[in-house]
Protein backbone atom coordinates (compact mmCIF):
# COMPACT_ATOMS: atom_id res chain seq x y z
CA UNK A 1 0.00 0.00 0.00
CA UNK A 2 1.33 3.42 -0.92
CA UNK A 3 0.97 6.36 1.41
CA UNK A 4 0.23 9.78 0.04
CA UNK A 5 0.11 13.39 1.11
CA UNK A 6 -3.13 15.16 2.01
CA UNK A 7 -5.11 16.18 -1.05
CA UNK A 8 -4.39 19.61 -2.49
CA UNK A 9 -6.51 21.62 -4.88
CA UNK A 10 -4.94 21.94 -8.29
CA UNK A 11 -6.27 24.15 -11.07
CA UNK A 12 -6.32 22.54 -14.47
CA UNK A 13 -6.98 24.09 -17.86
CA UNK A 14 -8.57 21.43 -20.04
CA UNK A 15 -9.94 22.28 -23.47
CA UNK A 16 -13.54 21.57 -22.53
CA UNK A 17 -13.31 22.33 -18.82
CA UNK A 18 -11.48 25.65 -18.29
CA UNK A 19 -10.22 26.51 -14.80
CA UNK A 20 -11.69 23.37 -13.30
CA UNK A 21 -10.44 22.70 -9.76
CA UNK A 22 -9.70 19.03 -9.13
CA UNK A 23 -8.21 17.23 -6.16
CA UNK A 24 -5.04 15.16 -6.49
CA UNK A 25 -2.54 13.72 -4.08
CA UNK A 26 0.91 15.26 -4.35
CA UNK A 27 3.61 13.54 -2.30
CA UNK A 28 6.29 15.50 -0.52
CA UNK A 29 8.71 12.64 -1.30
CA UNK A 30 8.28 10.25 -4.21
CA UNK A 31 10.85 7.46 -3.99
CA UNK A 32 11.71 5.73 -7.25
CA UNK A 33 13.38 2.32 -6.97
CA UNK A 34 15.15 0.94 -10.02
CA UNK A 35 13.54 -2.33 -11.06
CA UNK A 36 15.79 -2.76 -14.12
CA UNK A 37 12.77 -3.06 -16.43
CA UNK A 38 13.52 -2.87 -20.13
CA UNK A 39 11.21 -1.55 -22.86
CA UNK A 40 10.02 -5.12 -23.49
CA UNK A 41 8.95 -5.38 -19.84
CA UNK A 42 11.69 -7.86 -18.98
CA UNK A 43 13.61 -7.31 -15.74
CA UNK A 44 17.34 -7.42 -16.34
CA UNK A 45 20.36 -5.59 -15.07
CA UNK A 46 22.23 -4.94 -11.87
CA UNK A 47 19.46 -3.55 -9.67
CA UNK A 48 17.17 -6.50 -10.40
CA UNK A 49 20.00 -8.98 -9.82
CA UNK A 50 20.73 -7.28 -6.49
CA UNK A 51 17.15 -7.85 -5.33
CA UNK A 52 15.76 -4.33 -5.78
CA UNK A 53 12.23 -5.76 -5.81
CA UNK A 54 12.76 -7.22 -2.32
CA UNK A 55 14.06 -3.82 -1.21
CA UNK A 56 10.87 -2.29 -2.60
CA UNK A 57 8.82 -4.45 -0.24
CA UNK A 58 11.05 -3.54 2.70
CA UNK A 59 10.79 0.16 1.83
CA UNK A 60 6.99 0.07 1.63
CA UNK A 61 6.79 -1.79 4.94
CA UNK A 62 9.05 0.73 6.67
CA UNK A 63 6.99 3.64 5.35
CA UNK A 64 3.85 2.02 6.75
CA UNK A 65 5.50 1.15 10.09
CA UNK A 66 6.76 4.72 10.48
CA UNK A 67 3.40 6.12 9.33
CA UNK A 68 5.13 8.55 6.98
CA UNK A 69 2.56 10.79 5.31
CA UNK A 70 3.40 12.26 1.94
CA UNK A 71 5.84 9.52 0.93
CA UNK A 72 5.05 7.38 -2.11
CA UNK A 73 7.05 4.64 -3.79
CA UNK A 74 7.26 3.58 -7.42
CA UNK A 75 9.38 1.08 -9.31
CA UNK A 76 11.05 2.18 -12.54
CA UNK A 77 12.82 0.91 -15.56
CA UNK A 78 16.60 1.01 -15.74
CA UNK A 79 18.05 4.32 -14.50
CA UNK A 80 21.42 3.76 -16.22
CA UNK A 81 23.41 3.93 -12.99
CA UNK A 82 24.17 0.22 -12.92
CA UNK A 83 27.56 0.53 -11.24
CA UNK A 84 25.77 2.08 -8.24
CA UNK A 85 22.83 -0.37 -8.10
CA UNK A 86 20.44 -0.82 -6.56
CA UNK A 87 19.49 2.83 -7.10
CA UNK A 88 16.79 4.94 -5.42
CA UNK A 89 15.83 8.53 -6.33
CA UNK A 90 14.05 10.91 -3.96
CA UNK A 91 11.88 13.28 -5.96
CA UNK A 92 11.50 16.27 -5.97
CA UNK A 93 14.75 16.76 -4.01
CA UNK A 94 16.70 15.05 -6.79
CA UNK A 95 18.86 12.99 -4.43
CA UNK A 96 20.19 9.83 -6.05
CA UNK A 97 21.13 7.05 -3.64
CA UNK A 98 23.25 4.08 -4.63
CA UNK A 99 24.14 0.62 -3.39
CA UNK A 100 20.83 0.69 -1.56
CA UNK A 101 20.20 -2.04 0.99
CA UNK A 102 18.03 -2.21 4.13
CA UNK A 103 20.55 -0.12 6.08
CA UNK A 104 20.43 2.56 3.36
CA UNK A 105 16.64 2.54 3.33
CA UNK A 106 16.59 3.07 7.10
CA UNK A 107 19.05 5.97 6.75
CA UNK A 108 17.08 7.52 3.87
CA UNK A 109 13.79 7.32 5.78
CA UNK A 110 15.46 8.69 8.93
CA UNK A 111 16.73 11.61 6.83
CA UNK A 112 13.25 12.24 5.40
CA UNK A 113 11.80 12.27 8.90
CA UNK A 114 14.50 14.70 10.06
CA UNK A 115 14.40 16.89 6.96
CA UNK A 116 17.92 15.90 5.93
CA UNK A 117 19.85 13.78 3.46
CA UNK A 118 21.37 10.31 3.89
CA UNK A 119 24.85 11.51 2.88
CA UNK A 120 26.54 8.10 3.20
CA UNK A 121 24.48 6.67 0.34
CA UNK A 122 24.39 9.64 -2.07
CA UNK A 123 25.71 9.10 -5.57
CA UNK A 124 28.17 11.86 -6.34
CA UNK A 125 27.64 14.05 -9.37
CA UNK A 126 31.15 13.31 -10.67
C-alpha positions as YAML, in Angstrom:
chain: A
units: angstrom
residues:
- id: 1
  name: UNK
  ca: [0.00, 0.00, 0.00]
- id: 2
  name: UNK
  ca: [1.33, 3.42, -0.92]
- id: 3
  name: UNK
  ca: [0.97, 6.36, 1.41]
- id: 4
  name: UNK
  ca: [0.23, 9.78, 0.04]
- id: 5
  name: UNK
  ca: [0.11, 13.39, 1.11]
- id: 6
  name: UNK
  ca: [-3.13, 15.16, 2.01]
- id: 7
  name: UNK
  ca: [-5.11, 16.18, -1.05]
- id: 8
  name: UNK
  ca: [-4.39, 19.61, -2.49]
- id: 9
  name: UNK
  ca: [-6.51, 21.62, -4.88]
- id: 10
  name: UNK
  ca: [-4.94, 21.94, -8.29]
- id: 11
  name: UNK
  ca: [-6.27, 24.15, -11.07]
- id: 12
  name: UNK
  ca: [-6.32, 22.54, -14.47]
- id: 13
  name: UNK
  ca: [-6.98, 24.09, -17.86]
- id: 14
  name: UNK
  ca: [-8.57, 21.43, -20.04]
- id: 15
  name: UNK
  ca: [-9.94, 22.28, -23.47]
- id: 16
  name: UNK
  ca: [-13.54, 21.57, -22.53]
- id: 17
  name: UNK
  ca: [-13.31, 22.33, -18.82]
- id: 18
  name: UNK
  ca: [-11.48, 25.65, -18.29]
- id: 19
  name: UNK
  ca: [-10.22, 26.51, -14.80]
- id: 20
  name: UNK
  ca: [-11.69, 23.37, -13.30]
- id: 21
  name: UNK
  ca: [-10.44, 22.70, -9.76]
- id: 22
  name: UNK
  ca: [-9.70, 19.03, -9.13]
- id: 23
  name: UNK
  ca: [-8.21, 17.23, -6.16]
- id: 24
  name: UNK
  ca: [-5.04, 15.16, -6.49]
- id: 25
  name: UNK
  ca: [-2.54, 13.72, -4.08]
- id: 26
  name: UNK
  ca: [0.91, 15.26, -4.35]
- id: 27
  name: UNK
  ca: [3.61, 13.54, -2.30]
- id: 28
  name: UNK
  ca: [6.29, 15.50, -0.52]
- id: 29
  name: UNK
  ca: [8.71, 12.64, -1.30]
- id: 30
  name: UNK
  ca: [8.28, 10.25, -4.21]
- id: 31
  name: UNK
  ca: [10.85, 7.46, -3.99]
- id: 32
  name: UNK
  ca: [11.71, 5.73, -7.25]
- id: 33
  name: UNK
  ca: [13.38, 2.32, -6.97]
- id: 34
  name: UNK
  ca: [15.15, 0.94, -10.02]
- id: 35
  name: UNK
  ca: [13.54, -2.33, -11.06]
- id: 36
  name: UNK
  ca: [15.79, -2.76, -14.12]
- id: 37
  name: UNK
  ca: [12.77, -3.06, -16.43]
- id: 38
  name: UNK
  ca: [13.52, -2.87, -20.13]
- id: 39
  name: UNK
  ca: [11.21, -1.55, -22.86]
- id: 40
  name: UNK
  ca: [10.02, -5.12, -23.49]
- id: 41
  name: UNK
  ca: [8.95, -5.38, -19.84]
- id: 42
  name: UNK
  ca: [11.69, -7.86, -18.98]
- id: 43
  name: UNK
  ca: [13.61, -7.31, -15.74]
- id: 44
  name: UNK
  ca: [17.34, -7.42, -16.34]
- id: 45
  name: UNK
  ca: [20.36, -5.59, -15.07]
- id: 46
  name: UNK
  ca: [22.23, -4.94, -11.87]
- id: 47
  name: UNK
  ca: [19.46, -3.55, -9.67]
- id: 48
  name: UNK
  ca: [17.17, -6.50, -10.40]
- id: 49
  name: UNK
  ca: [20.00, -8.98, -9.82]
- id: 50
  name: UNK
  ca: [20.73, -7.28, -6.49]
- id: 51
  name: UNK
  ca: [17.15, -7.85, -5.33]
- id: 52
  name: UNK
  ca: [15.76, -4.33, -5.78]
- id: 53
  name: UNK
  ca: [12.23, -5.76, -5.81]
- id: 54
  name: UNK
  ca: [12.76, -7.22, -2.32]
- id: 55
  name: UNK
  ca: [14.06, -3.82, -1.21]
- id: 56
  name: UNK
  ca: [10.87, -2.29, -2.60]
- id: 57
  name: UNK
  ca: [8.82, -4.45, -0.24]
- id: 58
  name: UNK
  ca: [11.05, -3.54, 2.70]
- id: 59
  name: UNK
  ca: [10.79, 0.16, 1.83]
- id: 60
  name: UNK
  ca: [6.99, 0.07, 1.63]
- id: 61
  name: UNK
  ca: [6.79, -1.79, 4.94]
- id: 62
  name: UNK
  ca: [9.05, 0.73, 6.67]
- id: 63
  name: UNK
  ca: [6.99, 3.64, 5.35]
- id: 64
  name: UNK
  ca: [3.85, 2.02, 6.75]
- id: 65
  name: UNK
  ca: [5.50, 1.15, 10.09]
- id: 66
  name: UNK
  ca: [6.76, 4.72, 10.48]
- id: 67
  name: UNK
  ca: [3.40, 6.12, 9.33]
- id: 68
  name: UNK
  ca: [5.13, 8.55, 6.98]
- id: 69
  name: UNK
  ca: [2.56, 10.79, 5.31]
- id: 70
  name: UNK
  ca: [3.40, 12.26, 1.94]
- id: 71
  name: UNK
  ca: [5.84, 9.52, 0.93]
- id: 72
  name: UNK
  ca: [5.05, 7.38, -2.11]
- id: 73
  name: UNK
  ca: [7.05, 4.64, -3.79]
- id: 74
  name: UNK
  ca: [7.26, 3.58, -7.42]
- id: 75
  name: UNK
  ca: [9.38, 1.08, -9.31]
- id: 76
  name: UNK
  ca: [11.05, 2.18, -12.54]
- id: 77
  name: UNK
  ca: [12.82, 0.91, -15.56]
- id: 78
  name: UNK
  ca: [16.60, 1.01, -15.74]
- id: 79
  name: UNK
  ca: [18.05, 4.32, -14.50]
- id: 80
  name: UNK
  ca: [21.42, 3.76, -16.22]
- id: 81
  name: UNK
  ca: [23.41, 3.93, -12.99]
- id: 82
  name: UNK
  ca: [24.17, 0.22, -12.92]
- id: 83
  name: UNK
  ca: [27.56, 0.53, -11.24]
- id: 84
  name: UNK
  ca: [25.77, 2.08, -8.24]
- id: 85
  name: UNK
  ca: [22.83, -0.37, -8.10]
- id: 86
  name: UNK
  ca: [20.44, -0.82, -6.56]
- id: 87
  name: UNK
  ca: [19.49, 2.83, -7.10]
- id: 88
  name: UNK
  ca: [16.79, 4.94, -5.42]
- id: 89
  name: UNK
  ca: [15.83, 8.53, -6.33]
- id: 90
  name: UNK
  ca: [14.05, 10.91, -3.96]
- id: 91
  name: UNK
  ca: [11.88, 13.28, -5.96]
- id: 92
  name: UNK
  ca: [11.50, 16.27, -5.97]
- id: 93
  name: UNK
  ca: [14.75, 16.76, -4.01]
- id: 94
  name: UNK
  ca: [16.70, 15.05, -6.79]
- id: 95
  name: UNK
  ca: [18.86, 12.99, -4.43]
- id: 96
  name: UNK
  ca: [20.19, 9.83, -6.05]
- id: 97
  name: UNK
  ca: [21.13, 7.05, -3.64]
- id: 98
  name: UNK
  ca: [23.25, 4.08, -4.63]
- id: 99
  name: UNK
  ca: [24.14, 0.62, -3.39]
- id: 100
  name: UNK
  ca: [20.83, 0.69, -1.56]
- id: 101
  name: UNK
  ca: [20.20, -2.04, 0.99]
- id: 102
  name: UNK
  ca: [18.03, -2.21, 4.13]
- id: 103
  name: UNK
  ca: [20.55, -0.12, 6.08]
- id: 104
  name: UNK
  ca: [20.43, 2.56, 3.36]
- id: 105
  name: UNK
  ca: [16.64, 2.54, 3.33]
- id: 106
  name: UNK
  ca: [16.59, 3.07, 7.10]
- id: 107
  name: UNK
  ca: [19.05, 5.97, 6.75]
- id: 108
  name: UNK
  ca: [17.08, 7.52, 3.87]
- id: 109
  name: UNK
  ca: [13.79, 7.32, 5.78]
- id: 110
  name: UNK
  ca: [15.46, 8.69, 8.93]
- id: 111
  name: UNK
  ca: [16.73, 11.61, 6.83]
- id: 112
  name: UNK
  ca: [13.25, 12.24, 5.40]
- id: 113
  name: UNK
  ca: [11.80, 12.27, 8.90]
- id: 114
  name: UNK
  ca: [14.50, 14.70, 10.06]
- id: 115
  name: UNK
  ca: [14.40, 16.89, 6.96]
- id: 116
  name: UNK
  ca: [17.92, 15.90, 5.93]
- id: 117
  name: UNK
  ca: [19.85, 13.78, 3.46]
- id: 118
  name: UNK
  ca: [21.37, 10.31, 3.89]
- id: 119
  name: UNK
  ca: [24.85, 11.51, 2.88]
- id: 120
  name: UNK
  ca: [26.54, 8.10, 3.20]
- id: 121
  name: UNK
  ca: [24.48, 6.67, 0.34]
- id: 122
  name: UNK
  ca: [24.39, 9.64, -2.07]
- id: 123
  name: UNK
  ca: [25.71, 9.10, -5.57]
- id: 124
  name: UNK
  ca: [28.17, 11.86, -6.34]
- id: 125
  name: UNK
  ca: [27.64, 14.05, -9.37]
- id: 126
  name: UNK
  ca: [31.15, 13.31, -10.67]
...
